[in-house]
């Protein structure tokens, strides 16, 4: 498997017990999920900014048409 570093100490994960492997898998799953959620939040913020700019542009056009 892979080497795992905790507090500057390297461990070979193939020597882990089943319980330790489950904990490691949970850590890896949580990191992946966190990364995905961070990406989604970033994407939502970008879309929000784009929509805000569209609304501002639309409101400016309406104001000039009055």
N, CA, C and O atoms as a Tripos MOL2 file, in Angstrom:
@<TRIPOS>MOLECULE
protein
  264   263    66     0     0
PROTEIN
NO_CHARGES

@<TRIPOS>ATOM
      1 N           0.8430   -1.1930    0.0000 N.3       1 UNK1
      2 CA          0.0000    0.0000    0.0000 C.3       1 UNK1
      3 C           0.8860    1.2530    0.0000 C.2       1 UNK1
      4 O           1.8590    1.3440   -0.7480 O.2       1 UNK1
      5 N           0.5320    2.1890    0.8350 N.am      2 UNK2
      6 CA          1.2340    3.4680    0.8280 C.3       2 UNK2
      7 C           1.8160    3.7710    2.2040 C.2       2 UNK2
      8 O           1.4540    3.1630    3.2100 O.2       2 UNK2
      9 N           2.7190    4.7230    2.2060 N.am      3 UNK3
     10 CA          3.2720    5.1980    3.4660 C.3       3 UNK3
     11 C           2.3900    6.3100    4.0010 C.2       3 UNK3
     12 O           1.8870    7.1460    3.2510 O.2       3 UNK3
     13 N           2.2190    6.3020    5.2860 N.am      4 UNK4
     14 CA          1.4030    7.3070    5.9630 C.3       4 UNK4
     15 C           2.3110    8.0450    6.9350 C.2       4 UNK4
     16 O           3.0660    7.4280    7.6850 O.2       4 UNK4
     17 N           2.2310    9.3730    6.9140 N.am      5 UNK5
     18 CA          3.0400   10.1740    7.8330 C.3       5 UNK5
     19 C           2.1290   10.8470    8.8470 C.2       5 UNK5
     20 O           1.2110   11.5860    8.4930 O.2       5 UNK5
     21 N           2.4030   10.5740   10.1120 N.am      6 UNK6
     22 CA          1.6700   11.1850   11.2190 C.3       6 UNK6
     23 C           2.6890   11.7630   12.1870 C.2       6 UNK6
     24 O           3.5590   11.0450   12.6800 O.2       6 UNK6
     25 N           2.5860   13.0410   12.4560 N.am      7 UNK7
     26 CA          3.5290   13.7190   13.3640 C.3       7 UNK7
     27 C           4.9810   13.4410   12.9740 C.2       7 UNK7
     28 O           5.8250   13.1300   13.8150 O.2       7 UNK7
     29 N           5.2400   13.5640   11.6800 N.am      8 UNK8
     30 CA          6.5910   13.3940   11.1260 C.3       8 UNK8
     31 C           7.1540   11.9730   11.2590 C.2       8 UNK8
     32 O           8.3610   11.7670   11.1300 O.2       8 UNK8
     33 N           6.2910   11.0120   11.5140 N.am      9 UNK9
     34 CA          6.7130    9.6170   11.5880 C.3       9 UNK9
     35 C           6.0250    8.8670   10.4450 C.2       9 UNK9
     36 O           4.8100    8.9560   10.2720 O.2       9 UNK9
     37 N           6.8260    8.1230    9.6640 N.am     10 UNK10
     38 CA          6.2660    7.3650    8.5430 C.3      10 UNK10
     39 C           5.8820    5.9560    8.9790 C.2      10 UNK10
     40 O           6.5990    5.2940    9.7290 O.2      10 UNK10
     41 N           4.7200    5.5210    8.4790 N.am     11 UNK11
     42 CA          4.2310    4.1770    8.7450 C.3      11 UNK11
     43 C           3.9070    3.5240    7.4130 C.2      11 UNK11
     44 O           3.4190    4.1820    6.4940 O.2      11 UNK11
     45 N           4.1770    2.2430    7.3090 N.am     12 UNK12
     46 CA          3.8380    1.4860    6.1120 C.3      12 UNK12
     47 C           2.4330    0.9150    6.3120 C.2      12 UNK12
     48 O           2.2230    0.0680    7.1800 O.2      12 UNK12
     49 N           1.4850    1.3730    5.5200 N.am     13 UNK13
     50 CA          0.0900    1.0000    5.7500 C.3      13 UNK13
     51 C          -0.1840   -0.4860    5.5010 C.2      13 UNK13
     52 O          -1.1910   -1.0100    5.9760 O.2      13 UNK13
     53 N           0.6740   -1.1550    4.7810 N.am     14 UNK14
     54 CA          0.4310   -2.5900    4.5720 C.3      14 UNK14
     55 C           0.6500   -3.3780    5.8660 C.2      14 UNK14
     56 O           0.2390   -4.5340    5.9690 O.2      14 UNK14
     57 N           1.2910   -2.7560    6.8410 N.am     15 UNK15
     58 CA          1.4840   -3.4050    8.1350 C.3      15 UNK15
     59 C           0.3700   -3.0630    9.1280 C.2      15 UNK15
     60 O           0.4040   -3.5110   10.2750 O.2      15 UNK15
     61 N          -0.6020   -2.2840    8.7010 N.am     16 UNK16
     62 CA         -1.7040   -1.8920    9.5780 C.3      16 UNK16
     63 C          -2.6160   -3.0840    9.8650 C.2      16 UNK16
     64 O          -2.7550   -3.9950    9.0480 O.2      16 UNK16
     65 N          -3.2230   -3.0530   11.0260 N.am     17 UNK17
     66 CA         -4.2650   -4.0260   11.3440 C.3      17 UNK17
     67 C          -5.5210   -3.6550   10.5570 C.2      17 UNK17
     68 O          -5.5870   -2.5860    9.9500 O.2      17 UNK17
     69 N          -6.5000   -4.5290   10.5710 N.am     18 UNK18
     70 CA         -7.7570   -4.2330    9.8660 C.3      18 UNK18
     71 C          -8.4080   -2.9750   10.4310 C.2      18 UNK18
     72 O          -8.9320   -2.1530    9.6800 O.2      18 UNK18
     73 N          -8.3770   -2.8300   11.7250 N.am     19 UNK19
     74 CA         -8.9610   -1.6480   12.3610 C.3      19 UNK19
     75 C          -8.2300   -0.3760   11.9270 C.2      19 UNK19
     76 O          -8.8630    0.6420   11.6460 O.2      19 UNK19
     77 N          -6.9260   -0.4350   11.8760 N.am     20 UNK20
     78 CA         -6.1330    0.7220   11.4500 C.3      20 UNK20
     79 C          -6.3880    1.0530    9.9850 C.2      20 UNK20
     80 O          -6.4320    2.2240    9.6080 O.2      20 UNK20
     81 N          -6.5550    0.0320    9.1680 N.am     21 UNK21
     82 CA         -6.8640    0.2460    7.7470 C.3      21 UNK21
     83 C          -8.2290    0.9150    7.5820 C.2      21 UNK21
     84 O          -8.4050    1.7780    6.7220 O.2      21 UNK21
     85 N          -9.1800    0.5130    8.4030 N.am     22 UNK22
     86 CA        -10.5070    1.1350    8.3490 C.3      22 UNK22
     87 C         -10.4300    2.6060    8.7360 C.2      22 UNK22
     88 O         -11.0690    3.4570    8.1150 O.2      22 UNK22
     89 N          -9.6420    2.8970    9.7650 N.am     23 UNK23
     90 CA         -9.4750    4.2930   10.1880 C.3      23 UNK23
     91 C          -8.8130    5.0930    9.0750 C.2      23 UNK23
     92 O          -9.2510    6.1990    8.7590 O.2      23 UNK23
     93 N          -7.7650    4.5400    8.4810 N.am     24 UNK24
     94 CA         -7.0860    5.2130    7.3790 C.3      24 UNK24
     95 C          -8.0460    5.4460    6.2140 C.2      24 UNK24
     96 O          -8.0620    6.5330    5.6360 O.2      24 UNK24
     97 N          -8.8310    4.4540    5.8710 N.am     25 UNK25
     98 CA         -9.8090    4.6160    4.7830 C.3      25 UNK25
     99 C         -10.8220    5.7050    5.0970 C.2      25 UNK25
    100 O         -11.2370    6.4500    4.2100 O.2      25 UNK25
    101 N         -11.2150    5.7960    6.3470 N.am     26 UNK26
    102 CA        -12.1460    6.8600    6.7590 C.3      26 UNK26
    103 C         -11.4870    8.2310    6.6210 C.2      26 UNK26
    104 O         -12.1200    9.1860    6.1690 O.2      26 UNK26
    105 N         -10.2310    8.3230    7.0060 N.am     27 UNK27
    106 CA         -9.4880    9.5860    6.8530 C.3      27 UNK27
    107 C          -9.3990    9.9630    5.3800 C.2      27 UNK27
    108 O          -9.6450   11.1130    5.0140 O.2      27 UNK27
    109 N          -9.0500    8.9990    4.5360 N.am     28 UNK28
    110 CA         -8.9370    9.2750    3.1010 C.3      28 UNK28
    111 C         -10.2870    9.6640    2.5000 C.2      28 UNK28
    112 O         -10.3600   10.5640    1.6630 O.2      28 UNK28
    113 N         -11.3460    8.9900    2.9220 N.am     29 UNK29
    114 CA        -12.6890    9.3300    2.4430 C.3      29 UNK29
    115 C         -13.0530   10.7560    2.8660 C.2      29 UNK29
    116 O         -13.5800   11.5310    2.0670 O.2      29 UNK29
    117 N         -12.7720   11.0930    4.1150 N.am     30 UNK30
    118 CA        -13.0980   12.4360    4.6080 C.3      30 UNK30
    119 C         -12.3170   13.5110    3.8640 C.2      30 UNK30
    120 O         -12.8580   14.5720    3.5530 O.2      30 UNK30
    121 N         -11.0560   13.2410    3.5820 N.am     31 UNK31
    122 CA        -10.2560   14.2180    2.8330 C.3      31 UNK31
    123 C         -10.7950   14.3990    1.4220 C.2      31 UNK31
    124 O         -10.8600   15.5180    0.9130 O.2      31 UNK31
    125 N         -11.1790   13.2950    0.7930 N.am     32 UNK32
    126 CA        -11.7370   13.3760   -0.5540 C.3      32 UNK32
    127 C         -13.0690   14.1320   -0.5420 C.2      32 UNK32
    128 O         -13.3140   14.9820   -1.3970 O.2      32 UNK32
    129 N         -13.9090   13.8220    0.4130 N.am     33 UNK33
    130 CA        -15.1960   14.5040    0.5320 C.3      33 UNK33
    131 C         -14.9960   15.9930    0.8010 C.2      33 UNK33
    132 O         -15.6830   16.8310    0.2160 O.2      33 UNK33
    133 N         -14.0730   16.3160    1.6720 N.am     34 UNK34
    134 CA        -13.7720   17.7140    1.9740 C.3      34 UNK34
    135 C         -13.2990   18.4540    0.7280 C.2      34 UNK34
    136 O         -13.7010   19.5900    0.4810 O.2      34 UNK34
    137 N         -12.4550   17.8110   -0.0430 N.am     35 UNK35
    138 CA        -11.9590   18.4140   -1.2750 C.3      35 UNK35
    139 C         -13.1030   18.6410   -2.2670 C.2      35 UNK35
    140 O         -13.1850   19.6920   -2.9030 O.2      35 UNK35
    141 N         -13.9750   17.6530   -2.3910 N.am     36 UNK36
    142 CA        -15.1270   17.7970   -3.2950 C.3      36 UNK36
    143 C         -16.0590   18.9230   -2.8530 C.2      36 UNK36
    144 O         -16.5380   19.7030   -3.6760 O.2      36 UNK36
    145 N         -16.3070   18.9970   -1.5700 N.am     37 UNK37
    146 CA        -17.1850   20.0590   -1.0620 C.3      37 UNK37
    147 C         -16.5550   21.4320   -1.2430 C.2      37 UNK37
    148 O         -17.2410   22.4000   -1.5690 O.2      37 UNK37
    149 N         -15.2700   21.5090   -1.0340 N.am     38 UNK38
    150 CA        -14.5650   22.7720   -1.2480 C.3      38 UNK38
    151 C         -14.6880   23.2010   -2.7080 C.2      38 UNK38
    152 O         -14.9230   24.3740   -2.9970 O.2      38 UNK38
    153 N         -14.5310   22.2570   -3.6160 N.am     39 UNK39
    154 CA        -14.6840   22.5440   -5.0430 C.3      39 UNK39
    155 C         -16.1030   23.0420   -5.3310 C.2      39 UNK39
    156 O         -16.2850   24.0040   -6.0770 O.2      39 UNK39
    157 N         -17.0910   22.3950   -4.7480 N.am     40 UNK40
    158 CA        -18.4800   22.8050   -4.9760 C.3      40 UNK40
    159 C         -18.7370   24.2130   -4.4530 C.2      40 UNK40
    160 O         -19.4100   25.0050   -5.1130 O.2      40 UNK40
    161 N         -18.2150   24.5280   -3.2860 N.am     41 UNK41
    162 CA        -18.3960   25.8700   -2.7280 C.3      41 UNK41
    163 C         -17.7350   26.9070   -3.6260 C.2      41 UNK41
    164 O         -18.3110   27.9610   -3.8960 O.2      41 UNK41
    165 N         -16.5350   26.6080   -4.0840 N.am     42 UNK42
    166 CA        -15.8380   27.5240   -4.9920 C.3      42 UNK42
    167 C         -16.6480   27.7230   -6.2670 C.2      42 UNK42
    168 O         -16.7910   28.8480   -6.7460 O.2      42 UNK42
    169 N         -17.1700   26.6500   -6.8050 N.am     43 UNK43
    170 CA        -17.9910   26.7330   -8.0240 C.3      43 UNK43
    171 C         -19.2490   27.5580   -7.7880 C.2      43 UNK43
    172 O         -19.6280   28.3750   -8.6270 O.2      43 UNK43
    173 N         -19.8870   27.3450   -6.6570 N.am     44 UNK44
    174 CA        -21.0960   28.1150   -6.3360 C.3      44 UNK44
    175 C         -20.7820   29.5980   -6.1790 C.2      44 UNK44
    176 O         -21.5660   30.4500   -6.5980 O.2      44 UNK44
    177 N         -19.6520   29.9020   -5.5840 N.am     45 UNK45
    178 CA        -19.2610   31.3060   -5.4400 C.3      45 UNK45
    179 C         -19.0220   31.9540   -6.7970 C.2      45 UNK45
    180 O         -19.3840   33.1120   -7.0020 O.2      45 UNK45
    181 N         -18.4230   31.2280   -7.7130 N.am     46 UNK46
    182 CA        -18.1850   31.7500   -9.0640 C.3      46 UNK46
    183 C         -19.5190   31.9900   -9.7690 C.2      46 UNK46
    184 O         -19.7220   33.0400  -10.3790 O.2      46 UNK46
    185 N         -20.4200   31.0240   -9.6850 N.am     47 UNK47
    186 CA        -21.7330   31.1820  -10.3210 C.3      47 UNK47
    187 C         -22.4870   32.3510   -9.7030 C.2      47 UNK47
    188 O         -23.1430   33.1140  -10.4120 O.2      47 UNK47
    189 N         -22.3980   32.4920   -8.3960 N.am     48 UNK48
    190 CA        -23.0590   33.6100   -7.7240 C.3      48 UNK48
    191 C         -22.5240   34.9480   -8.2220 C.2      48 UNK48
    192 O         -23.2920   35.8820   -8.4530 O.2      48 UNK48
    193 N         -21.2340   35.0360   -8.3840 N.am     49 UNK49
    194 CA        -20.6280   36.2710   -8.8950 C.3      49 UNK49
    195 C         -21.0870   36.5530  -10.3250 C.2      49 UNK49
    196 O         -21.4030   37.6930  -10.6650 O.2      49 UNK49
    197 N         -21.1230   35.5230  -11.1540 N.am     50 UNK50
    198 CA        -21.5760   35.6890  -12.5410 C.3      50 UNK50
    199 C         -23.0220   36.1650  -12.5720 C.2      50 UNK50
    200 O         -23.3670   37.0730  -13.3280 O.2      50 UNK50
    201 N         -23.8630   35.5530  -11.7510 N.am     51 UNK51
    202 CA        -25.2790   35.9450  -11.7250 C.3      51 UNK51
    203 C         -25.4540   37.3650  -11.1880 C.2      51 UNK51
    204 O         -26.2910   38.1220  -11.6800 O.2      51 UNK51
    205 N         -24.6710   37.7160  -10.1910 N.am     52 UNK52
    206 CA        -24.7400   39.0850   -9.6590 C.3      52 UNK52
    207 C         -24.3550   40.0940  -10.7350 C.2      52 UNK52
    208 O         -24.9880   41.1400  -10.8690 O.2      52 UNK52
    209 N         -23.3270   39.7780  -11.4900 N.am     53 UNK53
    210 CA        -22.9110   40.6740  -12.5760 C.3      53 UNK53
    211 C         -23.9840   40.7700  -13.6580 C.2      53 UNK53
    212 O         -24.2140   41.8470  -14.2090 O.2      53 UNK53
    213 N         -24.6330   39.6670  -13.9600 N.am     54 UNK54
    214 CA        -25.7270   39.6940  -14.9450 C.3      54 UNK54
    215 C         -26.8630   40.5800  -14.4560 C.2      54 UNK54
    216 O         -27.4300   41.3630  -15.2180 O.2      54 UNK54
    217 N         -27.1850   40.4450  -13.1720 N.am     55 UNK55
    218 CA        -28.2640   41.2630  -12.6160 C.3      55 UNK55
    219 C         -27.8820   42.7390  -12.6440 C.2      55 UNK55
    220 O         -28.7060   43.5740  -13.0170 O.2      55 UNK55
    221 N         -26.6710   43.0770  -12.2640 N.am     56 UNK56
    222 CA        -26.2230   44.4700  -12.3000 C.3      56 UNK56
    223 C         -26.3060   45.0290  -13.7170 C.2      56 UNK56
    224 O         -26.7750   46.1490  -13.9210 O.2      56 UNK56
    225 N         -25.8530   44.2510  -14.6870 N.am     57 UNK57
    226 CA        -25.9040   44.6950  -16.0780 C.3      57 UNK57
    227 C         -27.3410   44.9160  -16.5150 C.2      57 UNK57
    228 O         -27.6570   45.9050  -17.1750 O.2      57 UNK57
    229 N         -28.2050   43.9890  -16.1410 N.am     58 UNK58
    230 CA        -29.6150   44.1080  -16.5050 C.3      58 UNK58
    231 C         -30.2470   45.3390  -15.8570 C.2      58 UNK58
    232 O         -31.0190   46.0480  -16.5030 O.2      58 UNK58
    233 N         -29.9350   45.5950  -14.6140 N.am     59 UNK59
    234 CA        -30.4960   46.7510  -13.9140 C.3      59 UNK59
    235 C         -29.9870   48.0630  -14.5060 C.2      59 UNK59
    236 O         -30.7290   49.0430  -14.5820 O.2      59 UNK59
    237 N         -28.7360   48.0800  -14.9210 N.am     60 UNK60
    238 CA        -28.1880   49.2840  -15.5520 C.3      60 UNK60
    239 C         -28.8930   49.5570  -16.8770 C.2      60 UNK60
    240 O         -29.1870   50.7060  -17.2050 O.2      60 UNK60
    241 N         -29.1660   48.4870  -17.6420 N.am     61 UNK61
    242 CA        -29.8800   48.6510  -18.9210 C.3      61 UNK61
    243 C         -31.2860   49.1960  -18.6730 C.2      61 UNK61
    244 O         -31.7510   50.0840  -19.3870 O.2      61 UNK61
    245 N         -31.9520   48.6610  -17.6630 N.am     62 UNK62
    246 CA        -33.3070   49.1320  -17.3470 C.3      62 UNK62
    247 C         -33.2810   50.5990  -16.9100 C.2      62 UNK62
    248 O         -34.1890   51.3620  -17.2400 O.2      62 UNK62
    249 N         -32.2750   50.9790  -16.1930 N.am     63 UNK63
    250 CA        -32.1820   52.3520  -15.6940 C.3      63 UNK63
    251 C         -31.9510   53.3310  -16.8410 C.2      63 UNK63
    252 O         -32.4780   54.4440  -16.8320 O.2      63 UNK63
    253 N         -31.1710   52.9170  -17.8160 N.am     64 UNK64
    254 CA        -30.9100   53.7950  -18.9640 C.3      64 UNK64
    255 C         -32.1090   53.8550  -19.9030 C.2      64 UNK64
    256 O         -32.2420   54.8150  -20.6610 O.2      64 UNK64
    257 N         -32.9670   52.8710  -19.8710 N.am     65 UNK65
    258 CA        -34.1730   52.8600  -20.7030 C.3      65 UNK65
    259 C         -35.3090   53.6790  -20.1090 C.2      65 UNK65
    260 O         -36.2990   53.9470  -20.7900 O.2      65 UNK65
    261 N         -35.1830   54.0730  -18.8720 N.am     66 UNK66
    262 CA        -36.2530   54.8660  -18.2330 C.3      66 UNK66
    263 C         -36.2760   56.2920  -18.6740 C.2      66 UNK66
    264 O         -37.1180   57.0650  -18.2180 O.2      66 UNK66
@<TRIPOS>BOND
     1     1     2 1
     2     2     3 1
     3     3     4 2
     4     3     5 am
     5     5     6 1
     6     6     7 1
     7     7     8 2
     8     7     9 am
     9     9    10 1
    10    10    11 1
    11    11    12 2
    12    11    13 am
    13    13    14 1
    14    14    15 1
    15    15    16 2
    16    15    17 am
    17    17    18 1
    18    18    19 1
    19    19    20 2
    20    19    21 am
    21    21    22 1
    22    22    23 1
    23    23    24 2
    24    23    25 am
    25    25    26 1
    26    26    27 1
    27    27    28 2
    28    27    29 am
    29    29    30 1
    30    30    31 1
    31    31    32 2
    32    31    33 am
    33    33    34 1
    34    34    35 1
    35    35    36 2
    36    35    37 am
    37    37    38 1
    38    38    39 1
    39    39    40 2
    40    39    41 am
    41    41    42 1
    42    42    43 1
    43    43    44 2
    44    43    45 am
    45    45    46 1
    46    46    47 1
    47    47    48 2
    48    47    49 am
    49    49    50 1
    50    50    51 1
    51    51    52 2
    52    51    53 am
    53    53    54 1
    54    54    55 1
    55    55    56 2
    56    55    57 am
    57    57    58 1
    58    58    59 1
    59    59    60 2
    60    59    61 am
    61    61    62 1
    62    62    63 1
    63    63    64 2
    64    63    65 am
    65    65    66 1
    66    66    67 1
    67    67    68 2
    68    67    69 am
    69    69    70 1
    70    70    71 1
    71    71    72 2
    72    71    73 am
    73    73    74 1
    74    74    75 1
    75    75    76 2
    76    75    77 am
    77    77    78 1
    78    78    79 1
    79    79    80 2
    80    79    81 am
    81    81    82 1
    82    82    83 1
    83    83    84 2
    84    83    85 am
    85    85    86 1
    86    86    87 1
    87    87    88 2
    88    87    89 am
    89    89    90 1
    90    90    91 1
    91    91    92 2
    92    91    93 am
    93    93    94 1
    94    94    95 1
    95    95    96 2
    96    95    97 am
    97    97    98 1
    98    98    99 1
    99    99   100 2
   100    99   101 am
   101   101   102 1
   102   102   103 1
   103   103   104 2
   104   103   105 am
   105   105   106 1
   106   106   107 1
   107   107   108 2
   108   107   109 am
   109   109   110 1
   110   110   111 1
   111   111   112 2
   112   111   113 am
   113   113   114 1
   114   114   115 1
   115   115   116 2
   116   115   117 am
   117   117   118 1
   118   118   119 1
   119   119   120 2
   120   119   121 am
   121   121   122 1
   122   122   123 1
   123   123   124 2
   124   123   125 am
   125   125   126 1
   126   126   127 1
   127   127   128 2
   128   127   129 am
   129   129   130 1
   130   130   131 1
   131   131   132 2
   132   131   133 am
   133   133   134 1
   134   134   135 1
   135   135   136 2
   136   135   137 am
   137   137   138 1
   138   138   139 1
   139   139   140 2
   140   139   141 am
   141   141   142 1
   142   142   143 1
   143   143   144 2
   144   143   145 am
   145   145   146 1
   146   146   147 1
   147   147   148 2
   148   147   149 am
   149   149   150 1
   150   150   151 1
   151   151   152 2
   152   151   153 am
   153   153   154 1
   154   154   155 1
   155   155   156 2
   156   155   157 am
   157   157   158 1
   158   158   159 1
   159   159   160 2
   160   159   161 am
   161   161   162 1
   162   162   163 1
   163   163   164 2
   164   163   165 am
   165   165   166 1
   166   166   167 1
   167   167   168 2
   168   167   169 am
   169   169   170 1
   170   170   171 1
   171   171   172 2
   172   171   173 am
   173   173   174 1
   174   174   175 1
   175   175   176 2
   176   175   177 am
   177   177   178 1
   178   178   179 1
   179   179   180 2
   180   179   181 am
   181   181   182 1
   182   182   183 1
   183   183   184 2
   184   183   185 am
   185   185   186 1
   186   186   187 1
   187   187   188 2
   188   187   189 am
   189   189   190 1
   190   190   191 1
   191   191   192 2
   192   191   193 am
   193   193   194 1
   194   194   195 1
   195   195   196 2
   196   195   197 am
   197   197   198 1
   198   198   199 1
   199   199   200 2
   200   199   201 am
   201   201   202 1
   202   202   203 1
   203   203   204 2
   204   203   205 am
   205   205   206 1
   206   206   207 1
   207   207   208 2
   208   207   209 am
   209   209   210 1
   210   210   211 1
   211   211   212 2
   212   211   213 am
   213   213   214 1
   214   214   215 1
   215   215   216 2
   216   215   217 am
   217   217   218 1
   218   218   219 1
   219   219   220 2
   220   219   221 am
   221   221   222 1
   222   222   223 1
   223   223   224 2
   224   223   225 am
   225   225   226 1
   226   226   227 1
   227   227   228 2
   228   227   229 am
   229   229   230 1
   230   230   231 1
   231   231   232 2
   232   231   233 am
   233   233   234 1
   234   234   235 1
   235   235   236 2
   236   235   237 am
   237   237   238 1
   238   238   239 1
   239   239   240 2
   240   239   241 am
   241   241   242 1
   242   242   243 1
   243   243   244 2
   244   243   245 am
   245   245   246 1
   246   246   247 1
   247   247   248 2
   248   247   249 am
   249   249   250 1
   250   250   251 1
   251   251   252 2
   252   251   253 am
   253   253   254 1
   254   254   255 1
   255   255   256 2
   256   255   257 am
   257   257   258 1
   258   258   259 1
   259   259   260 2
   260   259   261 am
   261   261   262 1
   262   262   263 1
   263   263   264 2
@<TRIPOS>SUBSTRUCTURE
     1 UNK1         2 RESIDUE 1 A UNK
     2 UNK2         6 RESIDUE 1 A UNK
     3 UNK3        10 RESIDUE 1 A UNK
     4 UNK4        14 RESIDUE 1 A UNK
     5 UNK5        18 RESIDUE 1 A UNK
     6 UNK6        22 RESIDUE 1 A UNK
     7 UNK7        26 RESIDUE 1 A UNK
     8 UNK8        30 RESIDUE 1 A UNK
     9 UNK9        34 RESIDUE 1 A UNK
    10 UNK10       38 RESIDUE 1 A UNK
    11 UNK11       42 RESIDUE 1 A UNK
    12 UNK12       46 RESIDUE 1 A UNK
    13 UNK13       50 RESIDUE 1 A UNK
    14 UNK14       54 RESIDUE 1 A UNK
    15 UNK15       58 RESIDUE 1 A UNK
    16 UNK16       62 RESIDUE 1 A UNK
    17 UNK17       66 RESIDUE 1 A UNK
    18 UNK18       70 RESIDUE 1 A UNK
    19 UNK19       74 RESIDUE 1 A UNK
    20 UNK20       78 RESIDUE 1 A UNK
    21 UNK21       82 RESIDUE 1 A UNK
    22 UNK22       86 RESIDUE 1 A UNK
    23 UNK23       90 RESIDUE 1 A UNK
    24 UNK24       94 RESIDUE 1 A UNK
    25 UNK25       98 RESIDUE 1 A UNK
    26 UNK26      102 RESIDUE 1 A UNK
    27 UNK27      106 RESIDUE 1 A UNK
    28 UNK28      110 RESIDUE 1 A UNK
    29 UNK29      114 RESIDUE 1 A UNK
    30 UNK30      118 RESIDUE 1 A UNK
    31 UNK31      122 RESIDUE 1 A UNK
    32 UNK32      126 RESIDUE 1 A UNK
    33 UNK33      130 RESIDUE 1 A UNK
    34 UNK34      134 RESIDUE 1 A UNK
    35 UNK35      138 RESIDUE 1 A UNK
    36 UNK36      142 RESIDUE 1 A UNK
    37 UNK37      146 RESIDUE 1 A UNK
    38 UNK38      150 RESIDUE 1 A UNK
    39 UNK39      154 RESIDUE 1 A UNK
    40 UNK40      158 RESIDUE 1 A UNK
    41 UNK41      162 RESIDUE 1 A UNK
    42 UNK42      166 RESIDUE 1 A UNK
    43 UNK43      170 RESIDUE 1 A UNK
    44 UNK44      174 RESIDUE 1 A UNK
    45 UNK45      178 RESIDUE 1 A UNK
    46 UNK46      182 RESIDUE 1 A UNK
    47 UNK47      186 RESIDUE 1 A UNK
    48 UNK48      190 RESIDUE 1 A UNK
    49 UNK49      194 RESIDUE 1 A UNK
    50 UNK50      198 RESIDUE 1 A UNK
    51 UNK51      202 RESIDUE 1 A UNK
    52 UNK52      206 RESIDUE 1 A UNK
    53 UNK53      210 RESIDUE 1 A UNK
    54 UNK54      214 RESIDUE 1 A UNK
    55 UNK55      218 RESIDUE 1 A UNK
    56 UNK56      222 RESIDUE 1 A UNK
    57 UNK57      226 RESIDUE 1 A UNK
    58 UNK58      230 RESIDUE 1 A UNK
    59 UNK59      234 RESIDUE 1 A UNK
    60 UNK60      238 RESIDUE 1 A UNK
    61 UNK61      242 RESIDUE 1 A UNK
    62 UNK62      246 RESIDUE 1 A UNK
    63 UNK63      250 RESIDUE 1 A UNK
    64 UNK64      254 RESIDUE 1 A UNK
    65 UNK65      258 RESIDUE 1 A UNK
    66 UNK66      262 RESIDUE 1 A UNK
